[in-house]
Amino acid sequence: MGQVSINIRGRQYQVACDDGQEAHLARLGRFLDQKAEQVAPAAGTTNETLLLVLVALMVADELADTSAEVESLQANSGKEARAARESAEKDAVEAVNKVTERIERIAAALEDT
């Protein structure tokens, strides 16, 4: 089992993780440290636990917004895919109809000769 030292606002935290996840966890720790630096001035003089709760709420809010945006994009891409498929099907039907008409004209011309 791996272990990573995460520094948030000058305080070290030892965090265990699965082997191979150390670099990812370290990146997440740096991300949280940046968020804590953003929140700290607005939070004023507050204890570390409350600051970390505020950071967690801010990250959770960003995650919720991102999840909603992804769902919206997925819904829209599904609609676009359906519209594209319907248009392609319509084009294919028109092409088959044109070929059928041409074959019928050629067959009729051959019958007349």
C-alpha positions in Angstrom: 0.0 0.0 0.0 1.3 3.4 -1.0 1.5 6.5 1.2 1.6 10.2 0.2 2.4 13.3 2.2 -0.1 16.0 1.2 0.5 19.6 2.2 -2.5 21.9 2.6 -1.8 25.4 3.8 1.4 24.4 5.3 0.1 21.4 7.2 1.2 17.9 6.3 -1.2 15.0 6.1 -0.1 11.4 5.5 -2.6 9.6 3.3 -2.6 5.9 2.3 -3.5 4.9 -1.2 -3.3 1.9 -3.5 0.1 1.3 -5.1 0.6 3.3 -8.2 -1.9 6.0 -7.2 0.7 8.2 -5.3 1.2 10.7 -8.1 -2.5 11.1 -8.7 -3.2 11.6 -5.0 -0.3 14.1 -4.8 -1.9 16.1 -7.7 -5.3 16.0 -5.9 -3.5 17.3 -2.8 -2.0 20.2 -4.7 -5.4 21.0 -6.2 -7.0 21.1 -2.7 -4.1 23.3 -1.4 -4.8 25.7 -4.2 -8.6 25.8 -3.4 -7.8 26.3 0.3 -5.6 29.3 -0.7 -8.5 30.7 -2.6 -11.1 30.2 0.2 -8.9 31.3 3.1 -9.1 35.0 2.5 -12.9 35.0 2.2 -13.2 32.7 5.2 -11.3 35.1 7.5 -10.0 33.8 10.7 -11.4 30.3 11.0 -10.2 27.0 12.2 -8.6 24.5 9.9 -11.5 22.1 10.0 -14.0 24.7 8.9 -11.7 25.9 6.2 -11.4 22.3 4.8 -15.2 21.9 5.0 -15.5 25.1 2.9 -13.0 23.8 0.4 -14.9 20.5 0.2 -18.2 22.4 -0.4 -16.6 24.5 -3.1 -15.2 21.4 -4.9 -18.5 19.6 -4.5 -20.3 22.6 -6.0 -17.9 22.6 -9.0 -18.4 18.8 -9.4 -22.2 19.2 -9.4 -22.0 21.9 -12.0 -19.7 19.8 -14.2 -21.9 16.8 -13.8 -24.9 18.8 -14.9 -23.0 20.1 -17.9 -21.9 16.6 -18.9 -25.5 15.3 -18.6 -26.7 18.2 -20.7 -24.0 17.6 -23.4 -24.8 13.9 -23.4 -28.5 14.6 -23.9 -27.8 17.1 -26.7 -25.4 14.8 -28.4 -28.0 12.1 -28.3 -30.5 14.4 -30.0 -27.9 15.4 -32.6 -27.0 11.8 -33.2 -30.7 10.9 -33.8 -31.2 13.8 -36.1 -28.0 12.9 -38.1 -29.1 9.2 -38.3 -32.6 10.3 -39.5 -31.1 12.6 -42.1 -28.7 9.9 -43.3 -31.6 7.4 -43.5 -33.7 9.9 -45.5 -30.7 10.5 -47.9 -30.3 6.7 -48.3 -34.0 6.2 -49.1 -33.8 9.0 -51.7 -30.7 7.5 -53.3 -32.3 4.1 -53.5 -35.4 5.6 -55.0 -33.4 7.4 -57.6 -31.5 4.2 -58.5 -34.7 2.3 -58.6 -36.3 4.8 -61.0 -33.2 4.8 -63.2 -33.2 1.0 -63.3 -36.9 1.0 -64.2 -36.2 3.5 -67.1 -33.4 1.4 -68.4 -35.5 -1.7 -68.2 -38.4 0.0 -70.0 -36.0 1.2 -72.7 -34.6 -2.3 -73.1 -38.2 -3.7 -73.4 -39.0 -1.1 -76.1 -36.0 -2.2 -78.3 
